[in-house]
Amino acid sequence: MRAAVLLSLFLASLLAYAHEPSGAYNSYGDVDEKHFKSTVSLEDIRKAPQWSPATQEAPPLAPGRAQTIARKQLDRLIPPKSSWYVDAIRLVSAVQGTHWLYEISFRREYPPDVAVYGGEYVDLLVLMDGTSPDPKIIPRPGPDHPQ
């Protein structure tokens, strides 16, 4: 009887955990013929402060602060030979509307007389606790290197 109760509790906890999403959130960038990937695990996202836009007016980390953190990350990542501007600041729901993160998109500025299709970019992640994972250089995606 006791073994059946323990087994039932174990199976119930497995079932509850199975409904929790697992994995990671990724962002990418292309700069100077290098391909970058930033990854944050859902476990790390869950450790950061929660936020619910339905019940709280502002997220725990202000968008301006997230941008400052990402800009410092960009300055460490990219040599200061070119100018970059913030293209977008996205709030991303990473865990069923209770845990969010920022994805800050930077685009390289080109002279107005230079025609560019696409261009260089970096998307950086910032968690609600102010941490930002270091992007890693990865092989360029393609037929020989799927993401």
C-alpha positions as semicolon CSV with decimal commas, in nm:
position;residue;x (nm);y (nm);z (nm)
1;M;0,000;0,000;0,000
2;R;0,277;0,241;0,097
3;A;0,464;0,165;-0,226
4;A;0,149;0,237;-0,428
5;V;0,108;0,576;-0,258
6;L;0,472;0,666;-0,321
7;L;0,447;0,555;-0,681
8;S;0,130;0,762;-0,725
9;L;0,300;1,072;-0,582
10;F;0,603;1,016;-0,804
11;L;0,386;0,978;-1,117
12;A;0,181;1,285;-1,026
13;S;0,497;1,495;-0,990
14;L;0,625;1,368;-1,327
15;L;0,293;1,457;-1,489
16;A;0,297;1,806;-1,338
17;Y;0,656;1,863;-1,451
18;A;0,579;1,734;-1,801
19;H;0,345;2,031;-1,856
20;E;0,625;2,279;-1,781
21;P;0,799;2,392;-2,097
22;S;1,168;2,314;-2,122
23;G;1,438;2,419;-2,358
24;A;1,588;2,756;-2,438
25;Y;1,530;3,089;-2,607
26;N;1,782;3,195;-2,874
27;S;1,870;3,511;-3,062
28;Y;2,120;3,563;-3,342
29;G;2,343;3,812;-3,515
30;D;2,567;3,855;-3,819
31;V;2,868;4,086;-3,793
32;D;3,195;4,089;-3,991
33;E;3,136;3,746;-4,143
34;K;3,069;3,600;-3,796
35;H;2,742;3,443;-3,690
36;F;2,644;3,492;-3,324
37;K;2,398;3,302;-3,108
38;S;2,275;3,403;-2,762
39;T;2,101;3,134;-2,560
40;V;1,918;3,149;-2,230
41;S;1,762;2,840;-2,077
42;L;1,401;2,839;-1,965
43;E;1,534;2,737;-1,624
44;D;1,730;3,066;-1,605
45;I;1,425;3,258;-1,730
46;R;1,216;3,100;-1,454
47;K;1,475;3,208;-1,193
48;A;1,438;3,574;-1,297
49;P;1,159;3,787;-1,147
50;Q;0,807;3,717;-1,270
51;W;0,588;3,976;-1,436
52;S;0,225;3,971;-1,541
53;P;0,108;4,258;-1,763
54;A;-0,248;4,176;-1,658
55;T;-0,178;4,259;-1,294
56;Q;0,138;4,472;-1,292
57;E;0,183;4,801;-1,473
58;A;0,557;4,781;-1,537
59;P;0,803;4,493;-1,573
60;P;1,066;4,445;-1,298
61;L;1,337;4,573;-1,535
62;A;1,263;4,893;-1,724
63;P;1,309;4,886;-2,104
64;G;1,567;5,168;-2,086
65;R;1,774;4,973;-1,834
66;A;1,754;4,661;-2,054
67;Q;1,874;4,870;-2,349
68;T;2,170;5,001;-2,146
69;I;2,268;4,646;-2,044
70;A;2,243;4,526;-2,405
71;R;2,444;4,825;-2,532
72;K;2,727;4,739;-2,290
73;Q;2,712;4,381;-2,415
74;L;2,729;4,506;-2,777
75;D;3,028;4,730;-2,697
76;R;3,217;4,429;-2,554
77;L;3,121;4,211;-2,851
78;I;3,182;4,444;-3,147
79;P;3,495;4,657;-3,194
80;P;3,404;5,028;-3,205
81;K;3,478;5,072;-3,576
82;S;3,114;5,125;-3,673
83;S;2,797;5,284;-3,535
84;W;2,497;5,084;-3,422
85;Y;2,139;5,190;-3,348
86;V;1,859;5,024;-3,156
87;D;1,612;4,888;-3,410
88;A;1,368;4,729;-3,164
89;I;1,313;4,645;-2,800
90;R;1,087;4,342;-2,772
91;L;0,923;4,203;-2,460
92;V;0,903;3,827;-2,513
93;S;0,676;3,598;-2,315
94;A;0,902;3,302;-2,248
95;V;0,703;3,095;-1,996
96;Q;0,322;3,105;-2,032
97;G;0,286;3,477;-1,963
98;T;0,454;3,472;-1,621
99;H;0,820;3,508;-1,717
100;W;0,936;3,756;-1,977
101;L;1,264;3,869;-2,126
102;Y;1,384;4,147;-2,352
103;E;1,527;4,097;-2,698
104;I;1,714;4,411;-2,803
105;S;1,787;4,440;-3,177
106;F;2,082;4,646;-3,294
107;R;2,147;4,731;-3,660
108;R;2,464;4,870;-3,807
109;E;2,443;5,227;-3,937
110;Y;2,565;5,270;-4,294
111;P;2,641;5,594;-4,477
112;P;2,333;5,732;-4,655
113;D;2,496;5,687;-4,998
114;V;2,557;5,312;-4,942
115;A;2,284;5,075;-5,056
116;V;2,256;4,780;-4,818
117;Y;2,021;4,484;-4,832
118;G;1,985;4,323;-4,489
119;G;2,302;4,448;-4,327
120;E;2,474;4,351;-4,008
121;Y;2,267;4,301;-3,695
122;V;2,283;4,163;-3,342
123;D;1,985;4,062;-3,128
124;L;2,078;4,042;-2,758
125;L;1,880;3,895;-2,470
126;V;1,831;4,054;-2,127
127;L;1,650;3,877;-1,844
128;M;1,428;4,057;-1,592
129;D;1,707;4,026;-1,332
130;G;1,940;4,228;-1,557
131;T;2,158;3,939;-1,673
132;S;2,249;3,904;-2,039
133;P;2,404;3,587;-2,179
134;D;2,728;3,623;-2,372
135;P;2,674;3,551;-2,743
136;K;2,887;3,271;-2,886
137;I;3,032;3,256;-3,235
138;I;2,879;2,962;-3,421
139;P;2,914;2,825;-3,775
140;R;2,709;3,010;-4,033
141;P;2,377;2,831;-4,086
142;G;2,321;2,670;-4,421
143;P;2,302;2,328;-4,584
144;D;2,632;2,227;-4,425
145;H;2,555;2,382;-4,085
146;P;2,186;2,367;-3,983
147;Q;2,094;2,571;-3,673
